[in-house]
Amino acid sequence: MSFIGAAFCAALVSTVGLPAQQPLSHPIHLANGKSLVLKLPANFTIDVAVEGLKRVRFMAKSPDNRIFVTDMHDLGDNTLGKVYILDGWNEKTGSLPRSRPISTISATRTI
């Protein structure tokens, strides 16, 4: 999954206080051939900014506008994963062409 989740959440947050609108289908087509459809208010748009991440859980924006993202290995094990830096926002294409892992996470599970 890419920034779809974050963009979707931002779209929902942006509708607070506005009159109810009938949601419209917004198809998303990924480079790997997969597609999905999100329902968003008519006056919203959504685009894919980054692809290739597995299971993004958390995002944080740094003071220098880089975005740090945690990515789970899989749903069955949240002790493995990576932290990525997303930077190089391209206003023209609406994408973040650089995503580089900065850390691999391997935590020990204790009970």
N, C-alpha and C positions, 0 to 999 in steps of 0.2 A: 504494500500500500504506500501511497505517496502522501502529499499534502492534502489530499482530498478530505480527510477527516478534519484537519485544522480549518480548511476553508469552509467546510460544511458547518462546523461549530461557529465560526466567525459569522457566517450568513445567518444562523439562527439567533445569535446574540444581537445582530444588527436589526432584527425585526421587532425587538421589544418596544412597546409603545406605539407601534404602527397598527392601522386597522388590519384585520385579518384578510389575507389574500389567498386565493386559490393557488396551491402549488402547481408548478409545471414540471414536466420531465426534462432533465438536463442529461443527455447521454455523455459518458466519458469513455474515450477510447485510449487504451494503453498501447505502448510500443510492442509489448509481447503478444498482441492480438486479442487480449481480453477486453471486455467492455462491461460497463455497469451504468445504471441509471439512478440519478439522485433527484428527489423532488425538492425544488426550491421555489421561493416566491418569484413571480414573473420578472421583477426588476433586478434580479440577482444573476450573476454569471459565475462560473467556476471553471478553473483550468488546472491541469496537472503541472506542478512546478518541478517535481523531482520524482523519478521512478527508480526501482531497483531495491528499495528497502523492503524488509520482510514484514515485520510487525511493529510499527512505531507505537511507542507507549507514551513518551513524554517529549515535550519540546520546550526550549527556553531561548529567548533572544538576548544576546550579550549587548553591552553598551556600544560595541563597534559594529552592530547590526548583523553579526553572524548568528546562525541558528544552530543550536546544539540539539541533537535528537538521540534518544535511546531506542534501540532496535532489539527486540527479543529474538532469540534463536528459533523458538517454536512455542506453541501454546502449552505444550506438555512440560516445559522446563523453563522457568523464568530466572534461573541462576546463570544462564549463558546469554550472551548478547554482545552488542557493540555500541559505542558512542560515536556519532558522526558529527562533523562540522559541515554545515551547508552554507556556502557563500558564493559570491560572484553573481548576485541577482542581475538578470538581464531584463531591463524594462521593455525592450522591443519584443522579445520572445515570451516574456512572462515566465521565465524559468530560472532555476538555480543550477547552472551547468556543473558546478563542482560540489561533489559530496565525497568526503574522504573520511575513512575511519580514523579516529584518534586513539581509541582504546578498545581492547577486547575484555569483556567481563566474564569472569568465571568465579562465581561465588560458591562457598561451601554452605550447604544447607544444614542447619542444626535444629534440633527439636527441644 
